[in-house]
């Protein structure tokens, strides 16, 4: 592959075709995945590891912290901590 081709942006269609092909190869149901799944998973993992909203905003190239927070799912540790708090443990 030539260097110019390597820097060429990936189209939405090609991205989705590649994702569907990979998931199909791994026998993973396609209905739960979109082109945003990787970004959401990456942002959530980064938040779980302690990355701040400001750092997530830069990493995800979002214009606002709200978008970083929108893409970050509540991690299992935070949910368990909140559950324990609500149950008085």
N, C-alpha and C positions, 0 to 999 in steps of 0.2 A: 504494500500500500504506500502510495506517495504521501509525503508530508502534507500537501495541500488537501488531500482527501481526508486525512486523519483529523484535520481541524474543521472540516465542514460540519455544520450543525445537523443533528439527526432530526428527521421529520417526525411529526406525531405518528403518522401511519407506520413508518419503519420501526419506531420505538414500540408501538403496540404489537406489531407483528413479531418482533423479537421477543417481547415479554410473553406473548401467548405461546410461541414456539418453545420457550424455555420452560414455562409452567406445564405445558402439555407433556414435554419430555420427562419432567419430574413427577407426572401424574398428580398435579395439584389443580384443584378446581379453579377455573378461570373467573368465575363470577364475583370473587371477592377482591380482585386486583385491577388497578387502573394505572395510568402513567404516574399518578401521584403517590402510589403505595411506597415506592422506594424513598421518596422525599419525606413522607410522613414517618416511615420506619426509622430513617436516619436521624430525623429531628428528635423523635422520641428517645432513641438510644442515646443521642448526644445529651439530651436533657437528663436522662437517667444517670449519666456519668458526671453530671454537675455543671454542664454548660449553661451559662446565663441566657436570658432572653435576648440581650444585646448581642451576645456571641452567635446565637442561633440566627438572629436577623441577618447578620453579616454572612454566615455560612450559607443560608438559604437564599441570599440576595433579595430579601423582601424589603419593601419600602417602609414597613412599620413593624413594631414589636407585636402588634395584634396578629399579624399573619404568622409569625413564628409561633405564637401561642396557639393559634388555630390548627397548625400542622402538628403540634405536639400533643400526643395522647397522654392521658394520665398513666404514669408507669405503675406497675404492680406494687412496687415498694410504697409509693405514695398512697395507693388505694388501701393496702393492708394497714398502713400507719393510721389513716383516717378511720378505718373500720375499728381498729383497736381503741382509738380515741373515743369514738362514738359508743363503744361498748364498755368504756371505763376501765380498760386494761392498761 
